[in-house]
Amino acid sequence: MRLFVPGDAAACAVGADAVAAALEREARARGIDATIVRNGSRGLFEMEPLIEAETEQGRIGFARVRPDDVAGIFDAIGNEGDHPNAVGLVEEIPFLKRQTRLTFARCGITDPQSIDEYRALGGLKGLERAIAIGPAPTVEEVVDSGLRGRGGAGFPTGIKWRTAAGAPAAQKYIVCNADEGDSGTFADRMLMEGDPFLLIEGMAIAGLAIGATYGYIYIRSEYPHAIRAMNRAIETARRHGLLGRSLLGSAHGFDMEVRVGAGAYVCGEETSLLESIEGRRGEVRAKPPLPALVGLFGRPTIINNVLSLAAVPFILAEGARAYADFGMGRSRGTMPIQLAGNIKNGGLFETAFGITLGELVEEIGGGTLSGRPVRAVQVGGPLGAYFPPSMFHLPFDYEAFAEADGLIGHAGIVVFDDSVDMARMARFAMEFCAAESCGKCTPCRIGSVRGIEVLDRVIAGREVDANLALVADLCETMKFGSLCALGGFTPYPVMSALKHFPEDFLRGRAREVEPAT
Amino acid sequence: MSGQELWTVDEAEQIIRRHAGRKGALLPILNALQAAFGHVPGGVVPIVAEALNLSRAEVHGVVTFYHDLKTAPDDRPVVKLCRAEACQARGVGRIAPLLEADERIHVETVYCLGLCASGPAAMVGEAVFGRLDDAGARQLIDATAREAVR
């Protein structure tokens, strides 16, 4: 009998390791020959630990299992899965069934560290095709797919590759940005833990495409599980000829290593990330020059997000057309959307662009976890805008969000119920910016601190209107005067909170105190 | 704390040697020193600078830039508590005072552990904890304090 217990950090955080140990003990006590596979997570975190048992009908699941449920579950497996924690056939769970999983197709199905299983489930086909068609057609395939940077900026990935491919240099680099610092996002983490070979394959294809022979994955230190998973998978990949002097026996060589961050949010900004790998303070570089021309150690470098690189093997294996067939407008393919915060069915939901915010939050997410009405959602991390339910008609699309003064970012959606104070959230955005600013440019370094002070005055009810005018003015300066998105986008959560939830800012006006004379 | 030094030059040099050949070796070295000694002692800064042909100011600048790198060791076990938006939405504000009031542990604010649908979330060492309520937070405090004494 094969049993599956996710080894994903989000499952371990709610007791998966203890459940795996209990299953092992119980199986031994019953004399059952059971193999316990630590799979990746299916991404329905509300159900974790979600354990699965292989039966003749398919894999049946048991949600939110605790060690003392284990005996009953063994009884239930032989008895049509009759158990209070039973959720039936896992693939039939609506949250999973409604998804279009291109990037996360394998995640949660098998032991993520098994390269044989990876191959058996279609892995390495993309790299094999890239080797067969060669570098230039590989770049064009990515251009044609319409893939845009999944880290947040949405820049066409293929164009970046073309630029780096055309830059003559003896050494080029592939850098994978796995510094997933945005609150409400966990897709990079889940992918690295749940299907690490996919990322390795994506990076190898990128290396082949632009003529880079070495890659770095920069992973934040808050992700120890992902760091371990990637290091192990890289070792295995080397042993199996997926990395090294010859990629799968071809004339192309590629190798890579993991670099671990040290707790600086700003290192998710690409130039600051390069500084950090080079061993300096993670301060933002002015652009130009573009990293594609002068990047890591001064060499042409592609920096792509985990999800961008992980989308590439599908594009190569199935063709650009197959990927671009999904989506809407200039947002092609699928997006692994992350439903987080105060939401009933939180987790990873990969789907084609075009689904509306309302469908995601209300239908798929099931509304709030607290059962209270949804008041606001923040899309795109701490630098993303807050939207009220009246804007739930917005389709998930780069342009539609930009038009509504927001951004998709890394596609995290954080839900808040009606107990949230949006003036406090605006203040928090400034506080976060102040804590994480690299300090290189003044609008971000000083502006964020002044922002906290001004918003404190608003909240305290001191000269509310005058101070709100000051907030708007300050945001304008930060937006246009900052070097990177940290200072430049902090105005999004602040101004959207003010625009859509003015009552929270004006509350102080009722008790407004006379200015001191 | 007994007042004894928590590190030796020998150990520090060993760690530095292990990474010194790598490109961009500074951050891996500092992370390794932090992991081994619980902080990056001021005394190792010149040793690192010398080994990598950097100025002391450059090394000091890097040590003080990154939140993970500490210039003094913590005398209590550290609980990293996520206070970012998703955990705020899931009620970290309710359990935070409980953790902060306990003097056996030191609560450090972090922004995001990637457990945004499983919060409130915390991390101790490399172990992660989710869906923390009052009871869970108390358990976490006790377990962390006990572990540190042992």
Interface residues (C-beta under 8 A of the other chain):
Chain A: A9 A10 C12 A13 V14 F45 E46 E48 E180 G181 D182 S183 G184 T185 F186 D188 R189 M190 S221 E222 Y223 P224 H225 R259 V260 G261 A262 G263 A264 Y265 S276 I277 E278 G279 R280 R281 G282 E283 F297 Q338 L339 A340 G341 N342 I343 G346 G347 L369 Q378 P382 G412 V414 V415 F416 D417 V420 M425 F428 F432 A435 E436 C438
Chain B: K23 G24 A25 L26 L27 P28 L30 N31 Q34 L52 E58 G61 V62 F65 Y66 H67 D68 L69 K80 C82 A84 E85 A86 C87 Q88 A89 R90 V110 Y111 C112 L113 G114 L115 C116 A117 S118 G119 A121 M123 E126 A127 V128 F129 G130 R131
